[in-house]
């Protein structure tokens, strides 16, 4: 198989897991980053796929690794990997994702935080809020975890938001339905 066929194979394996598939492989690779440099070497790359349940032959892994390692450094950044593995989206879909992100980023600083969610996400129906187990801020933090595929730092960047919706988008065939779902979800 050539590199593009292998990328498609990995993408399909991710998307079989639904909207969280791409996010999940990103988390798996972060866990395999033994030295914490936010890069994967060939060994970490191999173990990442094994842990995620995608079994590739050694020559396929090498072909795939080389396709991601554009500069030949022997290292792949998480972002390089995630950007390339995401399925392409139409301009209409990326525009809707951008509108939702801008709406959520009330402060306009390029990241979504718990403070940005005030007035956008109503926690009153959350069972743990109703029972008194969690505060409003804890509910906001839990909500952000769905999108926070990076360092789990309590903030969501635009890239993380796009990565999340890339997985959602891949499971929706028609642009019109994706558009409707985004408009209803985010009251756009």
N, C-alpha and C positions, 0 to 999 in steps of 0.2 A: 504494500500500500504506500502511496505517496503521502506527503505531509498533510495536504488538504483533506484527503480521505480519512486520515487518522484523527485530525481535528474534528471532522464531522462525526466520527465514531465516538469520540469523547463527549462532544456536545450532546449527542443523542443519549448517551448514558446519563449525563447530568439531567437532561430534560425529562427522562423517564421518572425522575424523582419529583417532578412537579416544579412549582415556582421556587422552591428552596434548593433545587439541585445545583445551580451555579454557585449560589451562596455557600452551600455545603462543601463543595470541592475547594472553594477558597479557604474555608475554615480548616479543612483537612490539611491543606498545604501549609497553613500557618502553624499547625501543630507539628508538622514534619520539619520545620525550620529549626534544626537542632542548635545552631549557633546564634540564632536570633538576629541575623543580619537582614531579614526581610527579603532574602533571595534564596532560591533553591539551587543546589548543585545537582548533578545527575543522580547521585544516590538518594538524596531527599526527594527528588522528583519521582523516582521509581517507587519509593515507599509511600509517597502520597497517593499514587494510583492504586497501589496494593490495598492501602487502608480504605480507600474510597470504594473498592470493589471493582475497579476497571483493570482487567488483566491484559497486559500487552507483552508481546515478545520483546526480547532485548533489542533487536534491530528496529522494531517499531518505536520503542521508547527513545532510542538514539535519534531516529528521524524526527520524532515529535519534539524532543528536546532541542535539537538543532534549529527547528522551525521557529521556536520561541526565543532562542538565544541569538538574537540579531547581531549583536556586537562580537560574538565569539568569545565572550569572557568566561564561559563555563558556568555562568550563573543566570537565573531567570528571576525577574522581580514578580511579585504577586500581581501587581497591576498589569504588567505586560501579558501575563497569562490570562487574567480575567477578561481583559479587553479583547483578546484574540479568540477566546473560547465562547464568548457571548454570541448568540445568533444575531445577525443583522436585523435592524428594525427600520421601518419606513419613517420618513420625515414626520408624517402625521403623529406617529406614536412617540417619537422623541420630543416633538413639540408639546404633547400632552404631559409627558413626564416632566419636562422643564416647567410647565405652568404649575403643576402640582408642587414641585420643589420650591418654586418662587413663593407660592402661597404659604407653604409651611415655614419658610425661612423669613419670619416676620422682621427679624433684625437686619436682614440683608447682608449678613457677614459671610455667606457662603457655606454655612453649616447649620444643621437643624439640631437644636438642643431642647431640653425639657422646657426651658423658658419660652421657646418659640411655639410650643404646643398649646399654651394658655389661650383659650378662646377658639381653638381649632379642634381639639380632641376632648370630648366630654367624658370624664371618667365616672360619672354618677351611676352608670349602669354596670360598671366593672364589679364582679362579685367580691373581689378582695377589698375594694374600696367600700362597698356596701357593708361588708362584715367588720370593717375597721382594721383589718389586717395590714392594709397598705394605705399610705398617704397618697394624695393626688400626685405628688412628685414621683413616688415609687411607681405608680401606674404609668406615668409619662415615660419613665426610664424603661419600663418593660416594653412599652409600645415601640420605643426607638430601637430596641434590640433586634426587632424583625428586619430592620434596614441596615443596622450597624455591622457590616461584614468585616470591617477593619480591625482595629485593635480593641474593640469593645470599650471605647473610651467615653461612651455616653453622648457622642455626637455623630451625626450622619452627614457625610459629604455628598456632593452632587454625584460623584462617581459611584459611591455606595448605593445611592438611591436608584441610579440607572442600572446597576448590576442586579438589584432586587427585581426591578420591573422588566429587565431583560428575560428573566426566568418566567415571569407572569406572561409577558408578551408571547413567548414561544408556545404557550399552551392555548393561545387564542388565535384562531384562524383569520378572522375578519377585522380589518381596521375599524370598521364602524362599531363593532361590539367592544373592542378595546377602548375606543373613544368614549362610548357610553359608560363603561365600567369606571374609567378614570374620572369622568365628570360627576358621576353619582358618588363615588368614594370620597372625592375631595371637594365636592360642591363647587365645581368650576363652571 
